[in-house]
Amino acid sequence: MGRLSELPNIGKAVEEQLEQVGVATPEQLREIGAKEAWLKIQAIDPSACIQRLQGLEGAVRGIPKKLLPEAVKEDLREFYRRHKL
């Protein structure tokens, strides 16, 4: 199973937030996806930013967020604009 903090882009603080919203394993994160995980985090932390969303997507894909394809980054930016509080 592993720990969330073993994934790229997931530090202790984000790992704790994910656990608070019911995402306790890398498998659970992959199942719900970065967008849904970010929405759950935003519900408990309105300051959740685009970098966190991109970091979650990178974690789901197993890559550093800076390596996300530009099209994916643009999709995430649009999602963020539509859902930020």
C-alpha positions as CSV (number, residue, x, y, z in Angstrom):
1,M,0.0,0.0,0.0
2,G,2.6,2.6,1.0
3,R,2.3,6.0,2.5
4,L,0.9,9.1,0.7
5,S,4.1,11.0,1.6
6,E,6.1,8.5,-0.5
7,L,4.4,9.9,-3.6
8,P,6.0,12.8,-5.5
9,N,4.8,16.2,-4.4
10,I,3.1,15.0,-1.2
11,G,4.7,16.3,2.0
12,K,3.6,15.8,5.5
13,A,1.1,18.6,5.6
14,V,-0.7,17.5,2.4
15,E,-0.6,13.9,3.6
16,E,-2.3,15.0,6.8
17,Q,-5.0,16.9,4.9
18,L,-5.6,13.9,2.7
19,E,-6.0,11.7,5.7
20,Q,-8.4,14.2,7.3
21,V,-10.7,14.0,4.2
22,G,-10.6,10.2,4.1
23,V,-7.9,9.5,1.6
24,A,-5.4,7.4,3.5
25,T,-3.5,5.5,0.8
26,P,-1.9,6.2,-2.6
27,E,-4.5,3.7,-4.1
28,Q,-7.4,5.8,-2.7
29,L,-5.8,9.0,-4.1
30,R,-5.5,7.4,-7.5
31,E,-9.1,6.1,-7.3
32,I,-10.7,9.5,-6.6
33,G,-8.2,11.5,-8.7
34,A,-6.5,14.8,-8.0
35,K,-9.5,17.0,-8.7
36,E,-11.8,15.3,-6.3
37,A,-9.0,15.1,-3.7
38,W,-8.4,18.8,-4.1
39,L,-12.1,19.7,-3.7
40,K,-12.1,17.7,-0.4
41,I,-9.0,19.5,0.8
42,Q,-10.5,22.9,-0.2
43,A,-13.6,22.1,1.9
44,I,-11.3,22.0,5.0
45,D,-8.7,24.5,3.8
46,P,-10.1,27.3,1.7
47,S,-6.5,28.4,0.9
48,A,-5.8,25.3,-1.2
49,C,-4.0,26.6,-4.2
50,I,-3.3,25.7,-7.8
51,Q,0.1,24.3,-6.8
52,R,-1.6,21.9,-4.4
53,L,-3.9,20.8,-7.2
54,Q,-1.0,20.3,-9.6
55,G,1.0,18.5,-6.9
56,L,-1.9,16.1,-6.4
57,E,-2.1,15.4,-10.1
58,G,1.6,14.7,-10.3
59,A,1.2,12.4,-7.3
60,V,-1.5,10.5,-9.0
61,R,0.7,10.2,-12.1
62,G,3.8,9.4,-10.1
63,I,5.8,12.4,-11.4
64,P,6.9,15.8,-10.1
65,K,4.3,18.5,-10.8
66,K,6.8,20.4,-13.0
67,L,6.8,17.5,-15.4
68,L,3.0,17.6,-16.0
69,P,2.2,18.1,-19.7
70,E,1.2,21.7,-20.5
71,A,-2.3,20.5,-21.7
72,V,-2.8,18.9,-18.3
73,K,-1.7,22.1,-16.5
74,E,-4.1,24.2,-18.5
75,D,-6.9,21.8,-17.7
76,L,-6.1,22.0,-14.0
77,R,-5.9,25.9,-14.2
78,E,-9.4,26.0,-15.7
79,F,-10.7,23.6,-13.1
80,Y,-9.1,25.7,-10.4
81,R,-10.7,28.9,-11.8
82,R,-14.1,27.3,-11.8
83,H,-13.9,25.9,-8.3
84,K,-11.8,28.2,-6.1
85,L,-13.6,29.8,-3.2
